[in-house]
Amino acid sequence: MTRPNGRTVRDLRRENRTAVLRRLYFDGPMSRFSLGPATGLSSGSISNVVAELVAEGLVEEAGSVDSAGGRPRILLRVAPASGRMIGVDVGETRIRIELFDLTLTELARTERPLAPAAEGAERYEVGVVVDHIREGIAEVLRTADVPAGALLGVGVGVPGIVEHPDDGGAGGAVVHGQTVGWDAVPLERLLREAVELPAEVPYRIDNGAKTLGQAEMWFGAGRGATSAVVVLFGSGVGACVTTDPPAPGRALEWGHLKVRVRGRRCRCGALGCLEAYAGAGALLDRWREAGGEPPAGAGEEAALAAMTAAAYPSDGGDPDPAAVAVLAETAEYLGAGFADLINLFQPERILVGGWAGLLLGTRFLAEVETHARAYALAYPAARVTIGLGTLGPDAVTVGAAILPLADFFARGGRREEPGPVEEAPAWTEAVRDRTAH
């Protein structure tokens, strides 16, 4: 049956289920009595929807509270065990795979180190990445003994630009990762062919900076902000700009902003990119060129930690002048890059994440901020705050796991349906309400 406004009875039921689920998820536990005014639904609709969700195991009782002059009211919450999501962070030094329950509590994790495909190369074999993801997904599912049918989806954060075909074709998401040598890699198709999961389990693939930004905006340091830019520093440099907090942000290839004409050659092949000065590999190269001595045989993360320790010795010894000079110059380049973000987007907040950003941020973020405010226009610079993300190195995997979770709620807690997903307005309203508190 179709209503005059074009919505069917099925649409209305889905929207009612979404409204109840999102209130319980973001504001719960709540009683049936409280759900009415919170969702705008009648008591009859609340009773029907709650009965359905309880019968399906999506909602469960969570104690009771006293009521004024009546029987105690039963509290309800989204059942954590009613679904599972997998988040995958395809970084440039490792792949992290984490399994979460419906409330984003971690149940299992594994990591697979990534090495260059050949000695001295910076290109990563697609087949190796797919194998690591396949093995990691199997491991976390086995570790947590996930029941059949409980997995709601797999979210994957990757470096590069992600193309989502408009027709939702069988090939699925395609990744253009120029800095890692990926040219139109059909990652979703490759994962579907390699990973032993039921065909109906959805994959949601997006840029890693975007999933980082989504996680920080919804559950981390971005909560409550009307607009923000979340920047990711690792081997590469990226950013996500959010001007509508409930909606997914937009990934920016900020690391390939030009900060010096005819400057250093970047991994993308161009000259003068910010990443050629501020990416972890570039920092280590510049330290070495300036006379520094990164530990022989150390991986990128260990070597950058050694550089940081050399510049800021904890034992009171003399700092390494080469490391100090490189980091001071990097702080100015980053400050100029931040100033561009401030002038272009006038965000309320700029948040720094990624393993290298978190490692260096506590040491020299204040210096970066000083340069950013000096280079930016005075009006937007006076209205932005700059700080570190709060979700730590797991933020990309958390954000990746949110991708299938968001779809699940948009469908009213139903499993994957044929055809494109129409994201319900109630989901975005839920995030807006949560971030406003």
C-alpha positions as CSV (number, residue, x, y, z in Angstrom):
1,M,0.0,0.0,0.0
2,T,1.3,3.4,-1.0
3,R,0.5,6.5,1.0
4,P,-0.3,9.9,-0.8
5,N,3.3,11.1,-0.1
6,G,4.8,8.1,-1.9
7,R,5.9,6.2,1.2
8,T,4.6,2.7,1.7
9,V,3.5,1.0,4.9
10,R,6.8,-0.8,4.8
11,D,8.7,2.5,4.6
12,L,6.8,3.8,7.7
13,R,7.5,0.6,9.7
14,R,11.2,0.8,8.8
15,E,11.3,4.5,9.8
16,N,9.6,3.7,13.1
17,R,12.0,0.9,13.9
18,T,14.9,3.2,13.0
19,A,13.6,5.9,15.3
20,V,13.3,3.5,18.3
21,L,16.7,1.8,17.6
22,R,18.6,5.0,17.3
23,R,17.1,6.5,20.5
24,L,18.0,3.4,22.4
25,Y,21.4,3.2,20.9
26,F,22.4,6.8,21.5
27,D,20.4,7.7,24.6
28,G,19.5,4.4,26.2
29,P,18.6,2.6,28.3
30,M,15.1,4.1,28.1
31,S,11.6,3.0,29.1
32,R,8.7,2.6,26.7
33,F,7.2,5.7,28.3
34,S,10.3,7.8,27.6
35,L,10.6,6.5,24.0
36,G,7.2,8.1,23.0
37,P,8.2,11.8,23.4
38,A,11.8,11.1,22.3
39,T,10.7,9.6,19.0
40,G,7.4,11.4,18.4
41,L,5.6,8.0,18.0
42,S,2.4,7.1,19.7
43,S,2.3,4.7,22.6
44,G,0.7,2.1,20.3
45,S,3.4,2.4,17.8
46,I,6.1,2.2,20.5
47,S,4.5,-1.0,21.9
48,N,4.4,-2.6,18.5
49,V,7.9,-1.7,17.4
50,V,9.4,-2.7,20.8
51,A,7.6,-6.0,20.7
52,E,9.0,-6.7,17.2
53,L,12.6,-5.7,18.2
54,V,12.5,-7.7,21.4
55,A,11.2,-10.8,19.6
56,E,14.0,-10.4,17.1
57,G,16.6,-10.1,19.8
58,L,17.7,-6.6,18.8
59,V,16.4,-5.0,22.0
60,E,16.6,-6.4,25.6
61,E,15.6,-5.4,29.1
62,A,18.2,-3.5,31.1
63,G,16.7,-3.1,34.6
64,S,14.0,-0.8,35.8
65,V,13.4,2.7,37.3
66,D,10.8,3.9,39.8
67,S,7.8,5.8,38.4
68,A,5.7,8.4,40.1
69,G,3.1,6.5,42.0
70,G,3.1,3.4,39.7
71,R,4.9,0.2,39.0
72,P,8.6,0.5,38.1
73,R,9.2,1.1,34.4
74,I,11.3,-1.4,32.5
75,L,14.3,0.0,30.8
76,L,15.3,-1.1,27.3
77,R,18.6,-1.1,25.4
78,V,20.0,-2.3,22.1
79,A,21.3,-5.8,22.7
80,P,25.1,-5.8,22.2
81,A,25.2,-9.4,21.1
82,S,22.5,-9.0,18.5
83,G,25.0,-8.1,15.7
84,R,28.7,-8.0,14.9
85,M,30.7,-5.7,12.6
86,I,34.2,-5.9,11.3
87,G,36.4,-2.9,10.8
88,V,39.5,-3.1,8.7
89,D,42.3,-0.4,8.6
90,V,44.5,-0.9,5.5
91,G,47.4,1.3,6.6
92,E,50.7,1.6,4.9
93,T,52.7,-0.3,7.5
94,R,50.1,-2.8,8.8
95,I,46.6,-4.0,8.4
96,R,44.4,-4.0,11.5
97,I,41.2,-6.0,11.7
98,E,38.9,-5.7,14.6
99,L,35.5,-7.3,15.4
100,F,32.9,-5.3,17.4
101,D,29.6,-6.0,18.9
102,L,26.6,-3.8,18.1
103,T,27.6,-1.3,20.7
104,L,31.2,-1.0,19.2
105,T,32.8,-3.0,22.1
106,E,35.9,-4.7,20.7
107,L,35.6,-8.5,20.8
108,A,38.7,-9.6,18.9
109,R,41.6,-8.0,16.9
110,T,44.6,-9.0,14.8
111,E,47.3,-7.1,12.9
112,R,49.3,-8.0,9.9
113,P,52.5,-6.1,9.1
114,L,52.9,-4.7,5.6
115,A,56.3,-4.7,3.9
116,P,57.2,-3.1,0.6
117,A,56.7,-5.5,-2.3
118,A,60.4,-5.4,-3.2
119,E,63.5,-4.1,-1.5
120,G,63.4,-0.3,-1.6
121,A,60.0,-0.2,-3.2
122,E,57.0,1.7,-1.9
123,R,54.4,-0.3,-3.8
124,Y,52.2,-2.8,-2.0
125,E,51.0,-6.0,-3.7
126,V,47.2,-6.0,-3.9
127,G,47.2,-9.8,-3.5
128,V,49.1,-9.6,-0.2
129,V,46.7,-7.0,1.2
130,V,43.7,-9.2,0.2
131,D,45.3,-12.3,1.7
132,H,46.0,-10.4,5.0
133,I,42.4,-9.2,5.2
134,R,41.1,-12.7,4.4
135,E,43.2,-14.3,7.1
136,G,42.5,-11.6,9.6
137,I,38.7,-11.8,9.1
138,A,38.8,-15.6,9.6
139,E,40.9,-15.2,12.7
140,V,38.7,-12.6,14.5
141,L,35.6,-14.6,13.6
142,R,37.1,-17.8,14.9
143,T,38.5,-16.1,18.1
144,A,35.1,-14.6,19.1
145,D,33.1,-17.7,17.9
146,V,30.7,-15.5,16.0
147,P,27.3,-17.2,15.4
148,A,26.1,-17.8,11.9
149,G,24.2,-14.9,10.5
150,A,25.4,-12.4,13.2
151,L,27.8,-10.5,11.0
152,L,26.2,-7.3,9.8
153,G,29.0,-6.3,7.4
154,V,32.6,-5.5,6.9
155,G,33.9,-1.9,6.7
156,V,37.3,-1.1,5.2
157,G,39.3,2.1,5.4
158,V,42.0,2.4,2.7
159,P,44.5,4.9,1.4
160,G,43.5,6.8,-1.8
161,I,40.4,7.8,-3.6
162,V,37.5,5.3,-3.5
163,E,35.1,5.2,-6.4
164,H,31.6,3.8,-5.8
165,P,29.9,2.9,-9.1
166,D,26.6,4.7,-9.3
167,D,24.8,1.5,-10.4
168,G,26.0,-0.5,-7.4
169,G,27.3,-3.0,-9.9
170,A,28.8,-6.4,-9.1
171,G,32.3,-5.0,-9.1
172,G,31.6,-2.7,-6.2
173,A,34.1,-0.2,-4.8
174,V,37.3,0.6,-6.7
175,V,40.4,2.1,-5.1
176,H,42.7,4.6,-6.8
177,G,45.7,4.7,-4.5
178,Q,48.4,6.4,-6.4
179,T,51.0,6.6,-3.6
180,V,50.8,2.8,-3.1
181,G,50.7,2.0,-6.7
182,W,47.0,1.0,-6.8
183,D,45.4,2.0,-10.2
184,A,41.7,1.3,-10.2
185,V,41.9,-1.8,-8.0
186,P,38.5,-3.5,-7.7
187,L,39.0,-4.2,-4.0
188,E,35.4,-5.1,-3.2
189,R,35.3,-7.7,-6.0
190,L,38.6,-9.1,-4.9
191,L,37.5,-9.4,-1.3
192,R,34.2,-11.1,-2.2
193,E,36.1,-13.6,-4.2
194,A,38.8,-14.3,-1.6
195,V,37.0,-14.0,1.8
196,E,34.8,-16.9,2.9
197,L,31.7,-15.0,4.0
198,P,28.0,-15.4,2.9
199,A,27.2,-13.5,-0.2
200,E,24.7,-11.3,1.6
201,V,27.3,-9.8,4.0
202,P,27.9,-6.3,2.7
203,Y,31.3,-4.6,2.3
204,R,31.6,-0.9,2.8
205,I,34.9,0.5,1.6
206,D,36.0,4.2,2.0
207,N,39.0,6.4,2.5
208,G,40.8,5.8,5.8
209,A,40.9,9.5,6.7
210,K,37.2,9.6,6.1
211,T,36.5,6.7,8.5
212,L,38.9,8.3,11.0
213,G,36.9,11.6,10.8
214,Q,33.6,9.8,11.1
215,A,34.7,8.0,14.2
216,E,36.1,11.2,15.9
217,M,33.0,13.2,15.0
218,W,30.5,10.7,16.3
219,F,32.3,9.2,19.3
220,G,35.5,11.2,19.9
221,A,37.0,14.7,20.1
222,G,34.6,16.0,17.4
223,R,31.4,15.4,19.3
224,G,29.4,18.6,19.7
225,A,31.3,20.5,16.9
226,T,29.3,22.0,14.0
227,S,32.2,21.6,11.6
228,A,35.6,20.1,11.8
229,V,38.6,18.9,9.8
230,V,40.2,15.6,11.0
231,V,43.7,15.1,9.7
232,L,45.5,11.8,9.5
233,F,49.3,11.5,9.7
234,G,50.9,8.2,9.1
235,S,53.1,7.1,6.2
236,G,50.9,9.4,4.2
237,V,48.9,12.5,5.0
238,G,45.1,12.9,4.5
239,A,42.1,14.7,5.9
240,C,38.4,14.6,6.2
241,V,36.2,17.7,6.3
242,T,32.8,17.6,8.0
243,T,30.4,20.5,7.7
244,D,27.3,18.5,8.7
245,P,28.2,16.4,11.8
246,P,25.6,13.7,11.3
247,A,26.5,13.0,7.7
248,P,29.7,11.3,6.6
249,G,32.5,13.7,5.9
250,R,34.4,14.3,2.7
251,A,37.9,12.9,2.2
252,L,40.5,15.4,1.1
253,E,43.8,14.5,-0.6
254,W,45.3,17.2,1.6
255,G,48.7,15.6,1.7
256,H,49.1,16.5,-2.0
257,L,48.5,20.2,-1.4
258,K,51.6,22.0,-2.8
259,V,53.6,23.7,-0.1
260,R,56.8,24.4,-2.0
261,V,57.2,25.1,-5.8
262,R,59.7,22.7,-7.3
263,G,60.1,21.1,-3.8
264,R,60.8,17.5,-2.8
265,R,59.4,14.8,-4.9
266,C,56.4,13.1,-3.3
267,R,55.5,9.4,-3.6
268,C,52.6,10.5,-5.9
269,G,55.3,11.6,-8.4
270,A,54.6,15.4,-8.1
271,L,56.9,18.0,-6.5
272,G,56.4,20.0,-3.4
273,C,53.5,18.1,-1.8
274,L,52.9,18.5,2.0
275,E,53.3,14.7,2.3
276,A,56.8,15.0,0.9
277,Y,57.7,17.0,4.0
278,A,55.3,15.7,6.7
279,G,54.6,12.0,5.9
280,A,56.5,9.7,8.3
281,G,58.7,8.3,5.5
282,A,59.6,11.8,4.4
283,L,60.4,12.9,7.9
284,L,62.8,10.0,8.3
285,D,64.4,10.7,4.9
286,R,65.0,14.3,5.8
287,W,66.4,13.4,9.2
288,R,68.9,11.0,7.5
289,E,69.8,13.6,4.9
290,A,70.5,16.1,7.8
291,G,72.9,13.7,9.5
292,G,70.5,11.8,11.7
293,E,70.9,8.1,12.2
294,P,67.6,6.2,12.3
295,P,68.0,2.7,13.9
296,A,69.3,0.2,11.4
297,G,66.6,-2.3,10.4
298,A,63.8,-0.5,12.4
299,G,60.4,-0.2,10.9
300,E,58.9,3.1,10.1
301,E,57.0,3.5,13.4
302,A,60.0,2.5,15.6
303,A,62.3,4.8,13.6
304,L,59.9,7.8,14.0
305,A,59.7,7.1,17.7
306,A,63.5,7.1,17.8
307,M,63.6,10.4,15.9
308,T,61.1,11.9,18.4
309,A,63.1,10.7,21.3
310,A,66.3,12.2,19.8
311,A,64.6,15.6,19.4
312,Y,63.0,15.5,22.9
313,P,65.3,13.3,25.1
314,S,63.5,12.2,28.3
315,D,66.8,11.7,30.2
316,G,67.7,15.4,30.1
317,G,70.5,14.8,27.6
318,D,71.3,17.0,24.6
319,P,68.8,16.9,21.8
320,D,69.9,15.8,18.3
321,P,70.2,19.1,16.4
322,A,69.3,17.4,13.1
323,A,66.1,15.9,14.5
324,V,65.2,19.3,16.1
325,A,65.7,21.2,12.8
326,V,63.7,18.8,10.7
327,L,60.8,18.8,13.1
328,A,60.9,22.6,13.4
329,E,60.7,22.9,9.7
330,T,58.0,20.3,9.5
331,A,55.9,22.2,12.1
332,E,56.0,25.3,9.9
333,Y,55.0,23.3,6.8
334,L,52.1,21.8,8.7
335,G,51.1,25.1,10.1
336,A,50.9,26.5,6.6
337,G,48.8,23.4,5.6
338,F,46.5,23.9,8.6
339,A,46.2,27.6,7.6
340,D,44.9,26.5,4.2
341,L,42.3,24.3,5.8
342,I,41.3,27.2,8.1
343,N,40.9,29.6,5.3
344,L,39.1,27.2,3.0
345,F,36.7,25.6,5.4
346,Q,36.6,27.8,8.5
347,P,36.1,24.8,10.7
348,E,35.3,25.0,14.4
349,R,37.9,22.3,15.2
350,I,41.0,20.7,13.6
351,L,41.8,17.3,15.1
352,V,45.0,15.4,14.6
353,G,44.9,11.6,14.4
354,G,46.9,8.7,12.8
355,W,49.8,6.9,14.4
356,A,52.4,9.4,13.5
357,G,50.1,12.4,14.4
358,L,49.5,10.9,17.8
359,L,53.2,10.1,18.3
360,L,54.3,13.6,17.4
361,G,51.3,15.7,18.4
362,T,51.9,15.9,22.1
363,R,55.4,17.1,21.4
364,F,55.1,19.8,18.7
365,L,51.4,20.4,18.1
366,A,51.6,23.8,19.9
367,E,54.3,24.9,17.5
368,V,52.2,23.8,14.5
369,E,49.3,25.8,15.9
370,T,51.4,28.9,16.3
371,H,52.4,28.8,12.7
372,A,48.8,28.0,11.6
373,R,47.4,31.0,13.3
374,A,50.2,33.2,11.9
375,Y,49.5,32.1,8.3
376,A,45.7,31.9,8.4
377,L,43.3,34.8,8.1
378,A,42.7,36.3,11.5
379,Y,38.9,35.9,11.7
380,P,38.6,32.1,11.1
381,A,41.9,31.5,13.0
382,A,40.5,33.1,16.1
383,R,37.5,30.8,16.0
384,V,39.2,27.4,15.5
385,T,40.5,25.1,18.2
386,I,43.3,22.6,17.3
387,G,43.8,19.4,19.2
388,L,44.4,15.7,19.2
389,G,41.9,13.0,18.4
390,T,40.8,10.9,21.4
391,L,40.1,7.5,19.9
392,G,43.8,6.6,19.5
393,P,45.2,4.3,16.8
394,D,41.9,2.3,16.6
395,A,39.9,5.2,15.2
396,V,40.1,4.1,11.6
397,T,38.8,0.6,12.4
398,V,36.0,2.0,14.6
399,G,35.0,4.4,11.8
400,A,35.1,1.5,9.3
401,A,32.9,-0.6,11.4
402,I,30.4,2.3,11.7
403,L,29.8,2.0,7.9
404,P,27.8,-1.2,8.0
405,L,26.3,-0.3,11.3
406,A,24.9,2.9,9.9
407,D,23.4,1.0,7.0
408,F,21.9,-1.5,9.4
409,F,20.1,1.2,11.4
410,A,19.0,2.9,8.2
411,R,17.2,-0.3,7.3
412,G,15.4,-0.4,10.7
413,G,17.6,-3.2,12.0
414,R,16.9,-5.4,9.0
415,R,19.6,-7.4,7.2
416,E,20.9,-6.4,3.8
417,E,18.1,-5.9,1.2
418,P,18.5,-6.0,-2.6
419,G,19.0,-2.6,-4.2
420,P,20.6,0.6,-3.0
421,V,20.2,1.6,0.6
422,E,18.1,4.7,1.3
423,E,19.6,6.2,4.5
424,A,16.8,7.2,6.8
425,P,16.7,10.8,8.0
426,A,16.2,9.5,11.6
427,W,19.7,8.1,11.6
428,T,21.3,11.4,10.9
429,E,19.0,13.1,13.4
430,A,20.2,10.6,16.0
431,V,23.8,11.5,15.5
432,R,23.0,15.2,15.6
433,D,21.1,14.7,18.9
434,R,24.0,12.7,20.3
435,T,26.7,15.1,19.3
436,A,24.8,18.0,20.7
437,H,24.9,16.6,24.2
